[in-house]
């Protein structure tokens, strides 16, 4: 998995290294952190199983897109 993801970068410069950095530096923390909103898609191979473990009822295929949260579209 690391080989597949280590060279990928989000449009804002987020990397898989940034996502795991917190857990590596601080042994008392578990998990990964999204470097930006695009990380969830870019690093799906890593993020999806972790999200399912923490939030078993959450289905990522029904997740809202950021642009869907525009107040003009909500009525």
Buried (B, 14 or more C-beta within 10 A) or exposed (E): EEEEBEEEBBEEEBBBEBBBBEBEEEEEEEEBEBBBEBBBEBBEEBBEEEBEEEEEEEEEEEEEEEEEEEEEEEE
